[in-house]
Amino acid sequence: MYRPLFKWLAAFLIVLVILPPLHTQAEGGEHLRVVSDTALTERLHEIVLDSPALGKQTPLRVLLPKDYDEHAKKKYPVLYMLHGCCGDYKSWTVAGDIENMTKDLPLVIVMPDAGRGGSYSNWYNNGSYGKPQWEDYHIKELIPWVEQAYQVKNTREGRAIAGLSMGGFGSLSYAARHPDLFLAAASFSGVINTNLDPVFLDKTIFQNQENVPPGTVWGDRETHEIIWRSHNPWDLAENLDGVNLSIYTGTGEAGGPLDGGVASSVEEICYSMSTSLHNRLEQLNISHEWNSYGPGSHTWGYWKRDLEQTLPRFMTLFAHPTKAPMPFSYKSAETSFSIYGWSVQFNRVAEEFAELQQVSKNGFTITGSGTAEMKTAAWYNPHKRYLVKMHGKGNHQTIIIKPDRNGKLKFDVKISADPSKQEKNTIEVIIRKLG
């Protein structure tokens, strides 16, 4: 007589085991779906998500504060920790001692996968683009999902990002391409200037680790240099103004204290790349923490120390966040982009960098070619009219427009005198409220 009841209870318990905890039930960011959530320790969860951007299931680990479930209304800052080439989402917990290192910190740590050599980018795929779209997964899917699924802050002031080697590239590339998303970024032995050794990157990291032909990730360097440079932190260094930056690197020489004194040719390459970005930031007068610690190899002893030294800096910033730059400037080679609430769509012949400079409520300058469809941030009174005056070669135009109900202005800027030609030009745009 008890057999049916036993079967019912058994089925109920199985359901309870399979269902993920409530804090991972929310779905967001392009409809990410939770496949599973396994508690590995009291603080550490391993989660599998189904990602439209990747076209497959992908794992990650999330490390929660020890008192997370006791403070239902508290909002925590988030640190995104990126792994290096040949590693995976488990690296920071298996080799990096991150769980023990952060045991007393009020911080949520998210450790996503990025492929063995995925390079934190949407792949070119011989011109067909498509999956895997690692940047779209991390930026457009994962971050929104984390901010729906967990008790975390959902603004720039509550996000930081860091990574080692390829993950150092990912950290600074994402921060430079999306400076409005991150308060701080750190690179540990990062591959942060791909101009210096593209052959090594394409034929070793990409091809060997992902088992794809050279040029799959960003295209052939000779014919698609703009794609390479549009992801490269060195080329996007101007965008890092306003992001709190830390760069750590050894020289690759033998004699380091945390590796048995071995030399490392890989660390030597990363040292050259890190030094070149450091010098570039110095030229641009962009403040950053520079830690070139001398002899040392491309190994975990240094990356654990780098993180241990970086965490107090991040926590101080989270407690006292700096304001986003205003006015702001931004450089991109994408056909369309959004930054600090502004959206730009280009209609142009050239594949090139375009720049928005000194963007404020009173206007901006734009450099590039073709025509740019502009949509401002929600900075304007929807009940007022505004004068938009454009001045530059081939464009002396004044229009009067009203913002939409959200306070955004929408207008086109003809940048080139002849938009059908590949002619770079600069247009000054002045915005004034009427009445």
C-alpha positions as CSV (number, residue, x, y, z in Angstrom):
1,M,0.0,0.0,0.0
2,Y,3.0,2.3,0.5
3,R,4.6,1.6,-2.9
4,P,2.7,4.4,-4.9
5,L,3.6,6.9,-2.2
6,F,7.2,5.8,-2.2
7,K,7.4,6.3,-6.0
8,W,5.8,9.7,-5.8
9,L,8.3,10.8,-3.1
10,A,11.2,9.5,-5.1
11,A,10.1,11.4,-8.2
12,F,9.7,14.5,-6.2
13,L,13.2,14.3,-4.7
14,I,14.7,13.8,-8.2
15,V,12.9,16.9,-9.4
16,L,14.3,18.9,-6.4
17,V,17.9,17.6,-7.2
18,I,17.7,18.5,-10.9
19,L,16.1,21.9,-10.5
20,P,18.7,24.7,-10.2
21,P,18.4,27.1,-7.2
22,L,16.0,30.0,-7.5
23,H,18.8,32.6,-8.0
24,T,19.6,31.0,-11.4
25,Q,16.1,30.7,-12.7
26,A,15.9,34.1,-14.3
27,E,16.7,34.2,-18.0
28,G,18.0,37.3,-19.8
29,G,20.4,38.5,-22.4
30,E,19.1,37.1,-25.7
31,H,17.1,34.3,-24.0
32,L,19.9,32.4,-22.3
33,R,18.5,29.2,-20.9
34,V,19.7,27.4,-17.7
35,V,20.4,23.8,-18.4
36,S,21.8,22.9,-15.0
37,D,23.2,24.4,-11.8
38,T,25.4,22.2,-9.6
39,A,26.6,23.4,-6.2
40,L,30.2,22.3,-6.0
41,T,30.8,23.9,-2.6
42,E,28.9,26.2,-0.3
43,R,29.9,29.2,-2.4
44,L,30.9,27.7,-5.8
45,H,28.3,26.8,-8.5
46,E,28.9,25.2,-11.9
47,I,26.2,26.2,-14.4
48,V,25.5,25.2,-18.0
49,L,23.7,27.7,-20.2
50,D,22.3,27.3,-23.7
51,S,23.6,30.2,-25.7
52,P,22.0,31.5,-28.9
53,A,25.2,33.5,-29.7
54,L,27.3,30.3,-29.5
55,G,24.7,27.9,-30.9
56,K,25.5,25.4,-28.1
57,Q,25.6,24.8,-24.4
58,T,28.4,26.4,-22.5
59,P,29.6,26.1,-18.9
60,L,30.7,28.6,-16.4
61,R,31.4,28.9,-12.7
62,V,29.9,31.4,-10.3
63,L,31.5,32.1,-6.9
64,L,29.1,33.7,-4.3
65,P,29.9,35.6,-1.1
66,K,29.7,33.4,1.9
67,D,26.7,35.3,3.3
68,Y,24.9,35.6,0.0
69,D,21.7,33.8,0.9
70,E,21.4,35.7,4.2
71,H,21.1,39.2,2.6
72,A,18.2,39.0,0.1
73,K,18.2,42.8,-0.5
74,K,21.9,43.4,-0.8
75,K,23.4,44.1,-4.2
76,Y,27.0,42.9,-4.8
77,P,29.6,44.1,-7.3
78,V,30.6,41.5,-10.0
79,L,34.1,40.5,-11.1
80,Y,34.3,38.7,-14.5
81,M,37.4,36.5,-14.5
82,L,38.6,35.3,-17.9
83,H,40.8,32.3,-18.6
84,G,43.8,32.1,-20.9
85,C,44.5,30.1,-24.0
86,C,44.4,26.3,-23.6
87,G,42.5,26.8,-20.3
88,D,38.8,26.9,-19.6
89,Y,36.1,28.2,-17.1
90,K,37.5,26.0,-14.3
91,S,41.0,27.4,-14.5
92,W,40.7,30.1,-11.8
93,T,39.1,27.7,-9.3
94,V,41.4,24.7,-10.1
95,A,44.8,26.5,-10.5
96,G,44.1,30.1,-9.3
97,D,43.0,29.5,-5.7
98,I,40.3,32.1,-6.3
99,E,37.8,30.6,-3.9
100,N,40.1,30.8,-0.9
101,M,41.5,34.1,-2.0
102,T,38.0,35.8,-2.0
103,K,36.4,34.0,1.0
104,D,35.9,37.2,3.0
105,L,35.0,39.5,0.1
106,P,31.4,40.8,-0.6
107,L,31.8,40.0,-4.3
108,V,30.2,37.8,-6.9
109,I,32.7,36.3,-9.3
110,V,31.7,35.0,-12.7
111,M,34.1,32.7,-14.7
112,P,32.8,32.0,-18.2
113,D,34.2,29.7,-20.8
114,A,35.7,31.2,-24.0
115,G,37.0,28.3,-26.0
116,R,40.6,27.1,-25.9
117,G,41.6,29.9,-28.4
118,G,38.3,31.7,-29.0
119,S,39.9,35.1,-28.4
120,Y,36.9,36.8,-26.8
121,S,35.6,37.8,-30.3
122,N,32.8,37.2,-32.7
123,W,34.6,35.0,-35.4
124,Y,35.1,36.2,-39.0
125,N,34.6,32.6,-40.3
126,N,35.9,33.4,-43.8
127,G,33.5,36.3,-44.2
128,S,30.4,34.4,-43.2
129,Y,30.7,35.5,-39.6
130,G,28.1,33.6,-37.5
131,K,28.8,31.3,-34.6
132,P,30.7,31.2,-32.3
133,Q,30.1,34.8,-31.2
134,W,32.0,34.9,-28.0
135,E,31.8,38.6,-27.5
136,D,28.0,38.6,-28.0
137,Y,27.7,35.8,-25.5
138,H,29.8,37.5,-22.9
139,I,28.6,41.1,-23.4
140,K,25.0,40.8,-24.7
141,E,23.9,37.5,-23.1
142,L,25.9,36.7,-20.0
143,I,26.1,40.1,-18.3
144,P,22.3,40.8,-18.6
145,W,21.6,37.2,-17.4
146,V,23.9,37.5,-14.4
147,E,22.2,40.8,-13.5
148,Q,18.8,39.2,-13.6
149,A,19.8,35.9,-11.9
150,Y,21.8,37.2,-9.0
151,Q,21.7,40.0,-6.4
152,V,24.3,42.2,-8.1
153,K,24.6,45.8,-9.2
154,N,23.6,46.4,-12.8
155,T,25.7,49.5,-13.6
156,R,29.3,50.3,-14.7
157,E,30.1,51.1,-11.1
158,G,29.5,47.5,-10.0
159,R,31.4,45.7,-12.7
160,A,35.1,44.8,-13.1
161,I,36.9,42.4,-15.5
162,A,40.3,40.7,-15.3
163,G,42.1,37.8,-17.0
164,L,45.4,36.1,-17.8
165,S,47.2,35.8,-21.1
166,M,44.4,35.4,-23.8
167,G,42.0,36.4,-21.0
168,G,44.1,39.6,-20.4
169,F,43.5,40.4,-24.0
170,G,39.8,39.7,-23.5
171,S,39.7,41.9,-20.4
172,L,41.2,44.9,-22.0
173,S,39.6,44.4,-25.4
174,Y,36.1,44.2,-23.8
175,A,36.9,47.2,-21.6
176,A,38.1,49.2,-24.6
177,R,35.2,48.2,-26.9
178,H,32.6,48.7,-24.1
179,P,34.1,51.2,-21.6
180,D,30.6,52.2,-20.5
181,L,30.2,48.7,-19.0
182,F,33.3,48.4,-16.7
183,L,34.6,50.4,-13.8
184,A,38.0,48.6,-13.9
185,A,40.0,46.1,-15.9
186,A,43.2,44.1,-15.3
187,S,45.5,42.1,-17.5
188,F,47.9,39.5,-16.1
189,S,50.6,38.6,-18.7
190,G,48.1,39.7,-21.4
191,V,48.3,39.3,-25.1
192,I,47.4,43.0,-25.4
193,N,49.0,44.2,-28.6
194,T,48.3,41.8,-31.4
195,N,50.1,44.0,-33.9
196,L,53.5,42.8,-32.5
197,D,53.2,39.1,-33.4
198,P,50.1,38.2,-35.5
199,V,51.7,35.1,-37.0
200,F,52.3,33.6,-33.6
201,L,48.7,34.3,-32.6
202,D,47.0,33.2,-35.7
203,K,48.9,30.0,-36.4
204,T,49.5,28.9,-32.8
205,I,46.7,30.1,-30.5
206,F,43.8,30.1,-33.0
207,Q,44.6,27.3,-35.4
208,N,46.2,24.8,-33.0
209,Q,43.9,25.3,-30.1
210,E,40.6,25.6,-32.0
211,N,41.5,23.3,-34.9
212,V,40.5,25.9,-37.5
213,P,42.3,27.3,-40.5
214,P,44.4,30.5,-40.0
215,G,42.3,33.6,-40.4
216,T,39.2,32.1,-39.0
217,V,38.9,34.4,-36.0
218,W,39.7,37.8,-37.4
219,G,40.5,37.0,-41.1
220,D,43.8,37.1,-42.8
221,R,46.0,39.8,-41.3
222,E,47.2,41.2,-44.6
223,T,43.7,41.6,-46.1
224,H,41.6,42.2,-42.9
225,E,44.0,44.2,-40.7
226,I,41.1,46.5,-39.6
227,I,39.3,43.6,-38.0
228,W,42.4,42.7,-36.0
229,R,43.0,46.2,-34.9
230,S,39.4,46.9,-34.1
231,H,39.7,44.3,-31.2
232,N,43.2,45.2,-30.2
233,P,43.6,47.1,-26.9
234,W,46.7,49.0,-28.2
235,D,44.7,50.4,-31.1
236,L,41.7,51.2,-28.8
237,A,43.8,52.7,-26.0
238,E,42.0,56.1,-26.2
239,N,38.7,54.3,-25.1
240,L,40.3,53.2,-21.9
241,D,40.3,56.7,-20.5
242,G,38.0,56.5,-17.5
243,V,38.5,52.8,-16.9
244,N,40.7,52.0,-13.9
245,L,43.5,49.9,-15.4
246,S,46.0,47.4,-14.1
247,I,48.7,45.7,-16.2
248,Y,51.0,43.0,-14.8
249,T,53.8,41.3,-16.6
250,G,57.1,39.5,-16.1
251,T,59.9,39.7,-18.6
252,G,60.1,36.0,-19.4
253,E,63.7,35.9,-18.2
254,A,64.9,33.1,-16.0
255,G,65.4,33.8,-12.2
256,G,61.8,34.5,-11.1
257,P,60.8,33.6,-7.6
258,L,57.6,31.7,-8.2
259,D,58.5,29.2,-11.0
260,G,61.7,27.5,-10.1
261,G,63.6,30.2,-12.0
262,V,62.7,29.0,-15.6
263,A,62.6,31.3,-18.7
264,S,59.5,31.7,-20.9
265,S,59.4,32.8,-24.5
266,V,55.6,33.2,-24.3
267,E,56.0,35.6,-21.3
268,E,58.7,37.5,-23.2
269,I,56.1,38.1,-26.0
270,C,53.5,39.2,-23.5
271,Y,56.0,41.5,-21.8
272,S,56.7,43.2,-25.2
273,M,52.9,43.6,-25.8
274,S,52.2,44.8,-22.2
275,T,55.1,47.3,-22.4
276,S,53.9,48.7,-25.7
277,L,50.4,49.3,-24.3
278,H,51.9,50.8,-21.2
279,N,53.9,53.2,-23.3
280,R,50.8,54.0,-25.4
281,L,48.8,54.8,-22.3
282,E,51.6,57.0,-21.1
283,Q,51.6,58.9,-24.4
284,L,47.9,59.4,-24.1
285,N,48.2,60.5,-20.5
286,I,45.8,57.8,-19.3
287,S,46.3,56.7,-15.7
288,H,47.0,53.0,-15.0
289,E,48.7,50.7,-12.6
290,W,51.9,49.4,-14.2
291,N,53.6,46.4,-12.6
292,S,56.5,45.0,-14.5
293,Y,58.0,42.7,-11.9
294,G,61.1,41.5,-13.7
295,P,62.1,37.9,-14.3
296,G,59.2,35.5,-14.3
297,S,57.5,33.0,-16.6
298,H,54.0,32.4,-18.0
299,T,52.8,30.5,-15.0
300,W,50.1,30.4,-12.3
301,G,52.3,31.5,-9.4
302,Y,52.5,35.0,-10.8
303,W,48.9,35.2,-11.9
304,K,47.7,34.2,-8.4
305,R,49.9,37.0,-7.0
306,D,48.6,39.4,-9.6
307,L,45.0,38.7,-8.6
308,E,45.8,38.9,-4.9
309,Q,47.3,42.3,-5.4
310,T,44.5,43.5,-7.7
311,L,41.5,42.5,-5.5
312,P,42.0,45.2,-2.8
313,R,42.2,47.8,-5.6
314,F,38.9,46.6,-7.1
315,M,37.2,46.5,-3.7
316,T,38.2,50.0,-2.9
317,L,36.9,51.1,-6.3
318,F,33.6,49.4,-5.8
319,A,33.3,51.2,-2.5
320,H,34.2,54.5,-4.0
321,P,33.6,54.3,-7.7
322,T,34.9,57.0,-10.1
323,K,32.5,58.7,-12.4
324,A,32.4,57.9,-16.1
325,P,34.2,60.5,-18.2
326,M,32.1,63.5,-19.4
327,P,32.4,64.6,-22.1
328,F,33.5,61.3,-23.5
329,S,35.3,60.2,-26.7
330,Y,35.1,56.8,-28.4
331,K,36.9,55.1,-31.4
332,S,35.5,52.1,-33.3
333,A,35.7,50.4,-36.7
334,E,32.3,48.7,-36.3
335,T,29.6,49.6,-38.7
336,S,27.3,50.3,-35.7
337,F,27.9,50.7,-32.0
338,S,26.4,52.0,-28.8
339,I,28.2,53.8,-26.1
340,Y,27.0,55.6,-23.0
341,G,23.5,55.6,-24.3
342,W,24.4,56.9,-27.8
343,S,23.9,54.8,-30.9
344,V,25.7,55.3,-34.3
345,Q,25.0,53.4,-37.5
346,F,27.4,54.1,-40.5
347,N,26.6,53.9,-44.2
348,R,30.0,54.0,-45.8
349,V,32.3,52.4,-48.3
350,A,35.4,52.1,-46.2
351,E,36.4,49.7,-43.4
352,E,38.0,52.1,-41.1
353,F,38.1,53.6,-37.6
354,A,35.7,56.3,-36.9
355,E,35.8,58.6,-33.8
356,L,33.3,60.4,-31.7
357,Q,35.1,63.1,-29.7
358,Q,34.1,65.4,-26.8
359,V,30.5,64.1,-26.7
360,S,28.4,66.2,-24.4
361,K,24.8,67.5,-24.2
362,N,26.0,70.5,-26.2
363,G,27.4,68.5,-29.2
364,F,30.4,66.5,-30.5
365,T,32.7,66.0,-33.4
366,I,32.7,63.0,-35.6
367,T,35.5,61.8,-37.9
368,G,35.0,59.1,-40.5
369,S,33.4,58.8,-43.9
370,G,30.0,58.2,-45.4
371,T,26.9,59.1,-43.4
372,A,26.2,58.4,-39.7
373,E,22.8,57.9,-38.3
374,M,22.9,59.3,-34.8
375,K,20.7,58.6,-31.9
376,T,21.7,60.4,-28.7
377,A,21.4,59.3,-25.1
378,A,18.2,60.3,-23.2
379,W,19.6,63.7,-22.3
380,Y,17.1,66.1,-23.7
381,N,13.6,67.5,-22.7
382,P,11.0,65.7,-24.9
383,H,8.8,68.8,-24.6
384,K,11.4,71.2,-26.1
385,R,12.8,71.7,-29.6
386,Y,16.5,71.7,-30.4
387,L,18.7,73.3,-33.0
388,V,21.3,70.9,-34.4
389,K,24.0,72.7,-36.4
390,M,26.6,70.8,-38.5
391,H,29.8,72.3,-39.7
392,G,32.6,70.8,-41.9
393,K,33.7,70.2,-45.4
394,G,30.7,69.5,-47.6
395,N,28.2,69.8,-44.7
396,H,26.9,73.2,-43.4
397,Q,23.5,72.3,-42.2
398,T,21.1,73.4,-39.5
399,I,18.0,71.5,-38.5
400,I,15.4,71.9,-35.8
401,I,14.1,68.7,-34.2
402,K,12.2,67.4,-31.1
403,P,13.4,64.5,-29.0
404,D,11.4,61.4,-28.8
405,R,9.3,60.7,-25.6
406,N,12.4,59.3,-23.9
407,G,14.5,62.4,-24.5
408,K,16.6,61.1,-27.4
409,L,17.4,63.1,-30.5
410,K,17.7,61.3,-33.9
411,F,19.4,62.8,-37.0
412,D,21.9,62.0,-39.8
413,V,25.3,63.5,-40.2
414,K,26.8,63.5,-43.7
415,I,30.5,63.2,-42.9
416,S,32.0,62.9,-46.4
417,A,31.5,65.6,-49.0
418,D,30.6,62.7,-51.3
419,P,29.3,59.7,-49.1
420,S,29.9,57.3,-52.0
421,K,33.7,57.8,-51.8
422,Q,36.2,56.7,-49.2
423,E,37.0,60.2,-48.0
424,K,37.6,60.8,-44.3
425,N,36.4,64.0,-42.8
426,T,35.5,65.7,-39.5
427,I,32.2,67.3,-38.8
428,E,31.4,69.4,-35.8
429,V,27.9,69.1,-34.4
430,I,26.4,71.7,-32.0
431,I,23.2,71.1,-30.1
432,R,21.2,74.0,-28.5
433,K,17.8,74.1,-26.9
434,L,15.4,76.5,-28.4
435,G,13.1,78.8,-26.3
